[in-house]
């Protein structure tokens, strides 16, 4: 399943960047959404959208990202790199 590989790329990036993953780590226990804990998620989501990265937030969920089989690993890396860039400001 390609989307599970994409999810693993995002989770690995979050782990490397010290970002808490709020969704289950076991693939069979999660839906297609990954939730990452960040401060000021609405601000971060707005900044990512300005960079052309489609993410979302809901109250209490942090950033919600849904890696899809059509996303490439490079796109997942781009998300992670842009997210880290924003969080380091």
C-alpha positions as CSV (number, residue, x, y, z in Angstrom):
1,X,0.0,0.0,0.0
2,X,1.7,3.2,-1.2
3,X,-0.2,5.5,1.1
4,X,1.2,3.6,4.2
5,X,4.7,4.1,2.8
6,X,4.0,7.9,2.5
7,X,2.6,7.9,6.1
8,X,5.8,6.3,7.3
9,X,7.9,9.0,5.6
10,X,5.8,11.7,7.3
11,X,6.0,9.9,10.7
12,X,9.8,9.5,10.4
13,X,10.2,13.1,9.5
14,X,8.1,14.1,12.5
15,X,10.1,11.9,14.8
16,X,13.4,13.3,13.5
17,X,12.1,16.8,14.0
18,X,10.8,16.2,17.5
19,X,7.2,16.7,16.5
20,X,4.7,14.6,18.4
21,X,2.5,12.3,16.3
22,X,-1.0,12.2,17.8
23,X,-2.4,9.4,15.6
24,X,-1.7,5.7,16.1
25,X,1.7,4.5,14.8
26,X,0.4,1.1,13.7
27,X,-0.9,1.4,10.1
28,X,-3.9,-0.8,10.7
29,X,-5.0,1.3,13.6
30,X,-5.2,4.7,11.8
31,X,-7.2,6.1,9.0
32,X,-5.6,8.0,6.1
33,X,-5.1,11.0,8.3
34,X,-2.0,11.8,10.4
35,X,-2.2,14.4,13.2
36,X,0.9,16.2,14.3
37,X,1.1,18.3,17.5
38,X,2.4,21.8,16.9
39,X,2.0,25.1,18.7
40,X,-0.4,27.5,16.9
41,X,-1.6,24.9,14.3
42,X,-3.9,27.4,12.6
43,X,-1.0,29.8,11.9
44,X,1.2,26.9,10.7
45,X,-1.6,25.6,8.4
46,X,-2.0,29.0,6.9
47,X,1.7,29.3,6.2
48,X,1.9,25.9,4.7
49,X,-1.1,26.6,2.5
50,X,0.7,29.8,1.3
51,X,3.5,27.4,0.2
52,X,1.1,25.3,-1.8
53,X,0.8,22.5,0.8
54,X,-2.7,21.3,1.5
55,X,-3.1,20.5,5.2
56,X,-5.9,21.1,7.7
57,X,-6.5,21.6,11.5
58,X,-9.4,21.0,13.8
59,X,-9.7,22.0,17.4
60,X,-7.4,19.7,19.5
61,X,-5.9,17.8,16.5
62,X,-2.8,19.8,15.6
63,X,-2.0,19.7,11.9
64,X,-3.9,17.1,9.9
65,X,-2.2,15.7,6.8
66,X,-3.4,12.9,4.5
67,X,-0.6,11.3,2.5
68,X,-2.3,9.8,-0.6
69,X,-1.0,7.2,-3.0
70,X,-0.7,9.9,-5.6
71,X,1.7,11.9,-3.4
72,X,5.3,11.2,-4.0
73,X,7.9,10.7,-1.2
74,X,9.5,14.0,-2.4
75,X,6.2,15.7,-1.7
76,X,6.1,14.2,1.8
77,X,9.7,15.4,2.3
78,X,8.7,18.9,1.1
79,X,5.9,19.0,3.6
80,X,8.3,17.9,6.4
81,X,11.0,20.4,5.4
82,X,8.6,23.3,5.1
83,X,7.0,22.4,8.4
84,X,10.4,22.3,10.2
85,X,11.3,25.6,8.6
86,X,8.2,27.2,10.0
87,X,8.6,25.7,13.4
88,X,12.2,26.9,13.7
89,X,11.3,30.5,13.3
